């Protein structure tokens, strides 16, 4: 198999199996005297669960993923025309397609895990990452190329207003996952080096990796004459350094997400607290008014009770008895 096929096979595996399978395959290739290919595969990084789910979708349901991506150009056109009805309709279709693909991904993930192996469930955080990646593929043509490569390493996100298809592209991404402007041969990536994920090249390989690194030509050319051992050592050292960068960046991105979630929760809590304090103030004012009303009613009741007691104690007046008697005689 060539590099594309080898990488696709590895990224179709569950993340828990990826590293072992990659290292085994690298050792096999070295035994077959195919050190260049082994070096490239060694640089491949284990995908997150969300990225793996996207890779499964591209491998098994590429047409459906492409149809979702194609909505980006339609949404952009509707926005340019100011067609509110079309925007609403296309946005609803996008939500429906994303929800469907998330469900399909969950089923594919469950089917890909061998019996009694580690169960990989789509937890809420994974679902959120998967949804964000699919939505980003609609909005950003560069993200779409990375998604359609089938070798995504981590989830993607897009922060902006509406889709951003590339200029001169009717759909932003062709059915093969390459830009309609052509595929760059010097980078080995999908659609050139314009669109690269954080810390990686357009084809899912690390930026500045052994394969090309934007310089073009045979990756072994830089090591010509230095021997196979030096080549292998350089590959290993670069893989370790690149992995350290990936881990650090992943931790940073995770910290950012947790910060954003906490900030949002704080803002929501502040809004709830402000509303609760307003309700408390209103209730306290209402209570104070009710207390005053009750106090006046108690005072009035006490006054009437005192008057009634006084009249009872003194007895009924004689003139009132006389008037009643006169009324009866007439």
C-alpha positions, -999 to 999 in steps of 0.1 A, spaced: 0 0 0 11 36 -6 11 63 21 -25 74 14 -38 39 19 -16 32 49 -28 64 66 -64 58 58 -63 23 73 -47 36 105 -72 65 110 -101 41 105 -90 23 137 -104 32 172 -81 57 189 -72 31 216 -57 9 189 -41 36 168 -6 39 184 0 2 187 -11 -5 152 10 24 138 41 13 156 37 -23 145 32 -12 109 63 11 111 84 -19 123 71 -40 95 79 -14 69 114 -10 83 119 -47 80 108 -44 44 135 -17 38 108 9 33 122 34 58 109 65 41 73 53 43 79 41 79 92 75 88 61 93 75 37 69 92 56 73 125 47 110 124 10 103 123 -8 112 155 -35 95 174 -69 111 167 -94 123 193 -126 103 195 -145 131 177 -119 133 149 -120 95 145 -158 96 142 -154 122 114 -129 99 97 -153 70 99 -180 92 84 -158 102 55 -147 66 49 -182 51 50 -205 80 41 -184 104 21 -213 114 -2 -234 125 28 -205 145 43 -199 161 9 -235 171 6 -233 188 40 -201 206 30 -218 218 -3 -244 237 18 -216 262 26 -216 276 -9 -254 277 -10 -255 295 23 -229 320 12 -249 327 -20 -281 332 0 -263 356 23 -249 376 -6 -284 379 -21 -299 387 13 -325 359 8 -337 354 44 -360 325 34 -332 306 17 -309 312 47 -335 298 71 -342 268 49 -306 260 43 -297 265 80 -325 241 90 -312 215 64 -277 219 78 -289 212 113 -308 182 101 -278 168 82 -254 174 111 -278 156 135 -281 127 111 -244 124 107 -238 125 144 -262 96 148 -245 77 120 -211 83 136 -223 70 169 -234 38 152 -202 34 133 -181 40 164 -201 13 183 -196 -12 154 -159 -5 152 -151 -15 188 -143 -52 191 -162 -73 217 -149 -68 253 -126 -40 241 -127 -5 256 -161 9 250 -160 42 232 -192 61 239 -200 94 224 -201 115 256 -217 150 254 -182 166 250 -174 143 221 -208 150 205 -202 187 209 -168 184 193 -182 164 164 -210 188 158 -186 218 159 -163 200 134 -191 193 109 -205 228 112 -170 242 107 -166 221 75 -197 239 61 -184 274 71 -147 271 61 -134 254 30 -100 248 45 -116 228 74 -137 210 48 -106 198 30 -91 185 62 -124 167 71 -127 151 37 -91 139 38 -103 112 62 -72 118 84 -84 143 109 -65 144 142 -86 166 163 -119 184 162 -123 217 144 -142 248 152 -152 280 133 -158 314 149 -173 339 125 -204 350 107 -216 325 82 -198 303 56 -166 314 40 -162 295 7 -130 301 -12 -130 327 -39 -136 312 -73 -150 280 -59 -186 271 -65 -187 247 -36 -155 254 -17 -145 218 -19 -146 193 -47 -160 158 -44 -125 144 -40 -117 166 -10 -93 189 -30 -98 225 -37 -113 234 -71 -82 255 -78 -61 223 -78 -40 202 -55 -5 213 -45 21 186 -52 48 203 -31 31 199 2 16 165 -1 -15 180 15 -51 183 4 -56 216 -14 -22 231 -7 -9 249 24 -34 277 26 -57 258 49 -38 240 77 -51 229 111 -34 240 142 0 222 143 -5 201 112 -2 202 74 -32 201 50 -30 163 48 -31 157 85 7 155 88 26 177 113 37 211 100 74 210 91 72 172 90 96 150 71 73 147 40 80 178 20 75 204 47 66 229 20 100 224 3 89 198 -23 107 168 -37 117 135 -21 118 138 17 150 118 18 168 143 -3 178 164 27 195 134 42 212 121 10 245 106 17 241 105 55 230 70 57 199 52 68 207 53 105 209 91 106 176 93 86 159 71 111 173 90 141 162 123 127 127 109 121 124 96 157 137 129 172 113 150 151 84 127 160 91 131 197 94 169 194 62 171 173 43 150 197 53 172 226 40 202 207 8 184 199 3 174 236 10 209 248 -13 225 222 -41 200 231 -38 208 268 -39 245 260 -69 241 238 -86 220 265 -79 247 291 -93 273 268 -125 253 263 -128 248 300 -123 285 306 -149 294 281 -174 270 296 -167 284 331 -170 319 319 -203 312 302 -215 294 334 -204 324 354 -223 348 332 -254 327 333 -251 324 371 -247 362 373 -278 367 353 -298 342 374 -284 359 406 -294 393 394 -329 381 386 -332 364 420 -320 395 438 -346 416 420 -373 391 429 -361 391 465 -362 429 466 -398 429 451 -409 403 476 -394 422 505 -412 454 495 -444 434 491 -439 419 526 -433 453 541 -465 466 526 -484 435 539 -470 440 573 -482 476 574 -516 466 562 -518 438 589 -507 463 616 -535 488 606 -560 460 605 -550 447 639 -552 482 654 -586 488 639 -598 454 652 -585 463 687 -603 497 686 -636 481 677 -632 454 702 -626 479 730 -657 499 720 -678 467 720 -665 458 754 -673 492 768 -709 491 755 -714 456 769 -701 466 803 -723 497 806 -755 480 795 -779 491 768 -789 528 770 -826 535 783 -835 558 754 -827 530 730 -850 507 750 -878 533 749 -875 539 712 -878 501 705 -909 499 727 -926 528 709 -918 511 676 -934 479 687 -967 497 699 -972 514 666 
